[in-house]
Amino acid sequence: MHTKEKEYLKWYNKVGYGSGDIAGNVVYALLSAFVMIFLTDTVGMNAGIVGTLIAVSKLFDGVSDIFFGSLIDKTNTKMGKARPWMLYGYFGCAVCLVAIFCIPADISATAQYAWFFIAYTLLNAGFYTANNIAYSALTALVTKNNHERVQMGSIRFMFAFGTSMLIQTITVGLVAYFGGGAAAWRTVAIIYAIVGVISNTLSVLSVKELTPEELAEGDEVEPAAGAVDEKYSLIDAFKLLIRNKYYLMICASYILMQIYSATLNMGIYYMTYVLKNANLLGVFSWFINIPMIIGLLFTPTLVAKWGGMYKLNLTGYTIGTLGRLGVVIAGYLGSVPLMLVCTGIAAIGMSPLQGDMNALIATCSEYTYLTSGKRVDGTMYSCTSLGTKLGGGIGMPMCFNLLITLILTRLNVEKANEDLRKEHEAAHVEASAE
């Protein structure tokens, strides 16, 4: 058996790591759900101009993901490769988040738009990217046990969906509690930023990265011939990514998943103008997040029982696609209860991929190591940040689910890695016999 069967983490390491997504989601959930209504209704900015500035900001994001991933791979400190970026990057996130909700009222409109654009771009293209990629890359750097990686991902996204649901539920009430207006939004942003800093710091301190020697320990498979130099440029890193077909599949899936999420974030308009009841947004949020959290709870056990991630992910997303189709049909029938039931079914089906995505990316990174001899864990996890920003910026849920399901039919990287190991072992035995 491969040495990944060795256990590296205690339960508190996994829970501590997972709690780090509280930090990510007090930023992401607040911005995705409320920044537009704050800027337009409270500050008085033009929605069209704000939307354009956000779209332009995405141009900077496209370069920063692979850039920061490559920097993480080249980092060597006592804390490791990823933990320093995760720790210090979040302080910038907190400052920029507060800055977005502190746009001065006594400056010109042009200055207000510039203020927002600079703070938003620094947050997304800079600090959030560095923090998020580092956080995701830790999955591959603190353990070699794939079951533990799945557990880390499941626990992480239980915190993520729980935090997102909480932010969507309490934010409007909190703003009202603090008196409404710009000052109240600023107070809420400061509170969320402080919560984020605390949870992010605890997450960083809860795990310890393995040394390069520990990561290589027990590898019976020799890397590809001639690929022993770990030094590579940003262009080399990009080439390594695009040569890995499984990375491209994961990146496409991640982008589609985030487009799906961004589409759901527009649900407030559907509830208000189609169903004529804005309060239904909270109800639908519960029917999405609670089943998702329950599914995440069982994902590690199901991965072990099914002998890997491939069949479980494919089956799950097939169910998820059928569930979203049911939502569409129920919508045409005008049945809100049926829409809610189908929403819950879809969420359960989608939960395995959400839970084991980080482990899947780690397996994908191992594929690059087996074919090129280079470890590019940080660069490989750039797809998580890239997908979040591209998908969130584009914002037919059922159609996106169907596309992801089709991609998953080809995403059997676990079998590809096993085949590569067998080829290397056969070549090694043959060479030894000569």
DOLUMVO-228555 format. One record per residue (C-alpha): residue in three letters; x, y, z. Coordinates in steps of 0.02 Angstrom, whole numbers, padded with zeros to 5 digits, always signed. Layout:
# residues N
ALAXYZ
...
END
This chain:
# residues 434
MET+00000+00000+00000
HIS+00053+00179-00028
THR+00120+00275+00123
LYS-00031+00393+00118
GLU-00114+00269+00236
LYS-00008+00343+00376
GLU-00106+00464+00486
TYR-00035+00638+00512
LEU-00173+00737+00597
LYS-00274+00735+00757
TRP-00459+00783+00758
TYR-00419+00956+00826
ASN-00297+00988+00683
LYS-00435+00952+00557
VAL-00565+01057+00648
GLY-00441+01198+00676
TYR-00395+01197+00492
GLY-00577+01194+00437
SER-00622+01341+00547
GLY-00511+01449+00437
ASP-00653+01459+00311
ILE-00748+01566+00435
ALA-00620+01699+00390
GLY-00638+01675+00204
ASN-00827+01682+00208
VAL-00850+01834+00319
VAL-00764+01921+00174
TYR-00838+01827+00026
ALA-01017+01813+00091
LEU-01025+01995+00145
LEU-00959+02059-00022
SER-01057+01942-00136
ALA-01224+01968-00049
PHE-01219+02146+00016
VAL-01085+02258-00061
MET-01193+02309-00210
ILE-01344+02357-00105
PHE-01229+02452+00015
LEU-01146+02550-00125
THR-01306+02592-00216
ASP-01434+02617-00077
THR-01322+02687+00061
VAL-01177+02773-00027
GLY-01281+02821-00179
MET-01164+02754-00312
ASN-01222+02702-00485
ALA-01248+02513-00501
GLY-01191+02511-00683
ILE-01027+02599-00644
VAL-00994+02488-00492
GLY-01027+02332-00596
THR-00907+02394-00729
LEU-00771+02429-00600
ILE-00792+02254-00529
ALA-00776+02180-00704
VAL-00618+02282-00739
SER-00548+02226-00571
LYS-00564+02045-00629
LEU-00431+02079-00762
PHE-00302+02102-00625
ASP-00365+01945-00537
GLY-00329+01835-00688
VAL-00141+01858-00672
SER-00125+01857-00484
ASP-00184+01678-00452
ILE-00042+01583-00536
PHE+00080+01719-00480
PHE+00041+01694-00295
GLY+00032+01505-00317
SER+00207+01506-00389
LEU+00271+01618-00248
ILE+00201+01497-00119
ASP+00291+01352-00203
LYS+00455+01449-00194
THR+00433+01503-00013
ASN+00539+01417+00120
THR+00521+01475+00300
LYS+00514+01398+00473
MET+00324+01410+00460
GLY+00328+01319+00293
LYS+00274+01371+00119
ALA+00090+01415+00134
ARG+00060+01463+00316
PRO+00152+01632+00308
TRP+00049+01686+00158
MET-00112+01629+00240
LEU-00073+01717+00404
TYR-00009+01885+00343
GLY-00118+01894+00188
TYR-00275+01900+00293
PHE-00227+02059+00385
GLY-00232+02144+00215
CYS-00402+02064+00182
ALA-00471+02134+00344
VAL-00408+02310+00310
CYS-00474+02312+00132
LEU-00643+02241+00184
VAL-00667+02381+00311
ALA-00604+02509+00183
ILE-00739+02459+00059
PHE-00872+02497+00189
CYS-00786+02659+00243
ILE-00802+02759+00082
PRO-00804+02942+00139
ALA-00965+03036+00104
ASP-00879+03205+00090
ILE-00770+03168-00062
SER-00816+03183-00245
ALA-00909+03044-00336
THR-00754+03009-00441
ALA-00649+02990-00284
GLN-00779+02872-00210
TYR-00772+02760-00363
ALA-00581+02764-00358
TRP-00582+02722-00172
PHE-00694+02572-00201
PHE-00597+02510-00353
ILE-00428+02518-00265
ALA-00489+02435-00105
TYR-00588+02301-00199
THR-00443+02260-00316
LEU-00314+02252-00177
LEU-00431+02137-00081
ASN-00473+02018-00223
ALA-00320+02018-00334
GLY-00197+02032-00190
PHE-00231+01985-00011
TYR-00381+01869-00033
THR-00292+01775-00173
ALA-00134+01750-00070
ASN-00232+01695+00083
ASN-00354+01581-00008
ILE-00227+01489-00116
ALA-00113+01463+00035
TYR-00260+01400+00139
SER-00311+01275+00005
ALA-00131+01219-00028
LEU-00111+01170+00155
THR-00219+01018+00116
ALA-00073+00946+00018
LEU+00063+01009+00135
VAL+00008+00951+00308
THR-00038+00770+00264
LYS-00009+00639+00130
ASN-00160+00539+00185
ASN-00299+00561+00057
HIS-00435+00515+00182
GLU-00374+00653+00298
ARG-00374+00774+00151
VAL-00556+00733+00116
GLN-00597+00757+00300
MET-00509+00927+00299
GLY-00607+00981+00146
SER-00773+00922+00215
ILE-00747+01008+00383
ARG-00686+01164+00295
PHE-00840+01181+00188
MET-00956+01142+00333
PHE-00884+01298+00414
ALA-00894+01390+00248
PHE-01077+01355+00214
GLY-01123+01379+00396
THR-01036+01549+00399
SER-01112+01601+00233
MET-01286+01554+00293
LEU-01259+01649+00456
ILE-01196+01805+00367
GLN-01346+01804+00250
THR-01463+01780+00398
ILE-01400+01909+00523
THR-01316+02050+00423
VAL-01472+02152+00383
GLY-01530+02138+00562
LEU-01358+02188+00629
VAL-01354+02342+00517
ALA-01526+02391+00581
TYR-01472+02357+00762
PHE-01326+02478+00744
GLY-01441+02614+00678
GLY-01435+02587+00490
GLY-01340+02695+00367
ALA-01156+02700+00322
ALA-01095+02701+00503
ALA-01190+02540+00541
TRP-01119+02452+00388
ARG-00945+02508+00441
THR-00970+02438+00615
VAL-01030+02271+00547
ALA-00882+02261+00427
ILE-00761+02294+00571
ILE-00842+02158+00677
TYR-00832+02033+00534
ALA-00651+02081+00498
ILE-00602+02051+00680
VAL-00691+01882+00680
GLY-00599+01839+00520
VAL-00427+01885+00588
ILE-00454+01780+00744
SER-00519+01625+00652
ASN-00385+01637+00517
THR-00246+01651+00646
LEU-00312+01502+00746
SER-00322+01400+00586
VAL-00142+01440+00539
LEU-00081+01390+00712
SER-00183+01229+00718
VAL-00080+01137+00586
LYS+00103+01114+00544
GLU+00171+01088+00369
LEU+00272+00932+00331
THR+00453+00958+00282
PRO+00505+00924+00101
GLU+00588+00765+00165
GLU+00427+00709+00250
LEU+00327+00747+00093
ALA+00446+00640-00010
GLU+00462+00503+00121
GLY+00403+00333+00064
ASP+00381+00381-00118
GLU+00416+00218-00206
VAL+00386+00296-00376
GLU+00529+00388-00457
PRO+00487+00552-00542
ALA+00497+00574-00730
ALA+00674+00559-00797
GLY+00775+00719-00801
ALA+00653+00817-00694
VAL+00747+00843-00532
ASP+00770+01032-00533
GLU+00636+01114-00425
LYS+00675+01289-00493
TYR+00550+01353-00620
SER+00485+01519-00682
LEU+00307+01583-00685
ILE+00295+01533-00868
ASP+00359+01358-00825
ALA+00226+01345-00689
PHE+00091+01395-00813
LYS+00152+01264-00936
LEU+00147+01130-00801
LEU-00033+01175-00764
ILE-00098+01174-00942
ARG-00010+01009-00978
ASN-00110+00928-00838
LYS-00280+00890-00914
TYR-00351+00851-00742
TYR-00305+01025-00681
LEU-00398+01100-00829
MET-00550+00993-00788
ILE-00546+01043-00605
CYS-00523+01226-00649
ALA-00671+01221-00769
SER-00777+01132-00637
TYR-00728+01258-00504
ILE-00773+01405-00616
LEU-00941+01327-00655
MET-00972+01294-00470
GLN-00940+01476-00430
ILE-01050+01536-00574
TYR-01185+01426-00500
SER-01159+01507-00329
ALA-01158+01681-00405
THR-01322+01642-00493
LEU-01400+01588-00329
ASN-01343+01752-00251
MET-01464+01839-00370
GLY-01605+01741-00288
ILE-01662+01895-00191
TYR-01730+01969-00353
TYR-01822+01807-00398
MET-01899+01797-00224
THR-01950+01980-00227
TYR-02018+02002-00403
VAL-02071+01827-00456
LEU-02123+01740-00295
LYS-02173+01908-00217
ASN-02094+01863-00050
ALA-01917+01922-00010
ASN-01918+01824+00153
LEU-01910+01662+00052
LEU-01724+01695+00019
GLY-01684+01642+00197
VAL-01792+01486+00181
PHE-01707+01433+00018
SER-01537+01470+00096
TRP-01576+01346+00235
PHE-01635+01215+00109
ILE-01470+01235+00016
ASN-01347+01246+00159
ILE-01417+01123+00287
PRO-01424+00975+00163
MET-01253+01027+00099
ILE-01179+01024+00275
ILE-01260+00855+00309
GLY-01188+00787+00147
LEU-01016+00854+00191
LEU-01027+00767+00359
PHE-01041+00598+00273
THR-00924+00631+00125
PRO-00763+00561+00204
THR-00852+00398+00249
LEU-00929+00384+00076
VAL-00762+00414-00011
ALA-00686+00273+00091
LYS-00834+00158+00060
TRP-00838+00192-00128
GLY-00650+00165-00142
GLY-00610+00341-00203
MET-00684+00505-00259
TYR-00722+00475-00443
LYS-00882+00371-00436
LEU-00950+00464-00286
ASN-00926+00636-00365
LEU-01002+00581-00530
THR-01153+00499-00448
GLY-01177+00645-00331
TYR-01177+00776-00468
THR-01295+00672-00573
ILE-01416+00678-00426
GLY-01379+00864-00407
THR-01419+00898-00590
LEU-01583+00803-00578
GLY-01624+00900-00420
ARG-01597+01067-00507
LEU-01704+01007-00652
GLY-01838+00970-00523
VAL-01822+01150-00459
VAL-01852+01216-00636
ILE-02006+01105-00660
ALA-02074+01151-00487
GLY-02047+01335-00529
TYR-02153+01319-00686
LEU-02286+01228-00584
GLY-02281+01369-00457
SER-02251+01250-00311
VAL-02133+01327-00183
PRO-02133+01172-00069
LEU-02080+01062-00215
MET-01945+01189-00261
LEU-01879+01178-00084
VAL-01876+00987-00083
CYS-01786+00980-00251
THR-01664+01114-00192
GLY-01619+01005-00042
ILE-01596+00851-00152
ALA-01482+00948-00269
ALA-01378+01013-00122
ILE-01351+00838-00052
GLY-01296+00775-00224
MET-01173+00918-00245
SER-01095+00900-00072
PRO-00967+00760-00105
LEU-00872+00859-00238
GLN-00875+01012-00126
GLY-00803+00911+00017
ASP-00667+00816-00076
MET-00618+00953-00200
ASN-00459+00999-00104
ALA-00409+00815-00095
LEU-00445+00800-00281
ILE-00331+00948-00318
ALA-00194+00869-00210
THR-00213+00710-00311
CYS-00204+00814-00469
SER-00044+00895-00405
GLU+00027+00722-00374
TYR-00010+00682-00557
THR+00101+00828-00608
TYR+00238+00763-00491
LEU+00225+00588-00564
THR+00235+00652-00743
SER+00359+00796-00723
GLY+00450+00768-00558
LYS+00403+00942-00495
ARG+00298+00981-00342
VAL+00186+01130-00379
ASP+00055+01118-00242
GLY+00035+01306-00219
THR+00023+01338-00406
MET-00099+01194-00426
TYR-00217+01268-00298
SER-00226+01430-00397
CYS-00381+01354-00477
THR-00478+01379-00315
SER-00450+01567-00314
LEU-00462+01582-00503
GLY-00627+01488-00504
THR-00700+01591-00362
LYS-00662+01756-00446
LEU-00700+01714-00627
GLY-00855+01615-00582
GLY-00916+01744-00457
GLY-00890+01883-00582
ILE-00991+01803-00723
GLY-01149+01763-00615
MET-01473+01421-00764
PRO-01399+01334-00612
MET-01461+01170-00690
CYS-01358+01199-00848
PHE-01199+01227-00747
ASN-01231+01069-00647
LEU-01250+00970-00808
LEU-01084+01037-00875
ILE-00995+00992-00714
THR-01069+00816-00721
LEU-01003+00793-00898
ILE-00829+00849-00844
LEU-00832+00729-00697
THR-00856+00582-00815
ARG-00675+00610-00871
LEU-00598+00666-00705
ASN-00531+00500-00643
VAL-00359+00564-00592
GLU-00346+00434-00453
LYS-00342+00291-00581
ALA-00219+00389-00689
ASN-00100+00408-00541
GLU-00114+00224-00499
ASP-00074+00177-00680
LEU+00077+00294-00678
ARG+00141+00216-00517
LYS+00127+00042-00593
GLU+00221+00099-00748
HIS+00361+00174-00644
GLU+00372+00021-00534
ALA+00378-00095-00685
ALA+00515+00010-00763
HIS+00611+00010-00599
VAL+00599-00179-00583
GLU+00652-00202-00764
ALA+00801-00087-00739
SER+00853-00181-00582
ALA+00846-00348-00673
GLU+00965-00290-00810
END
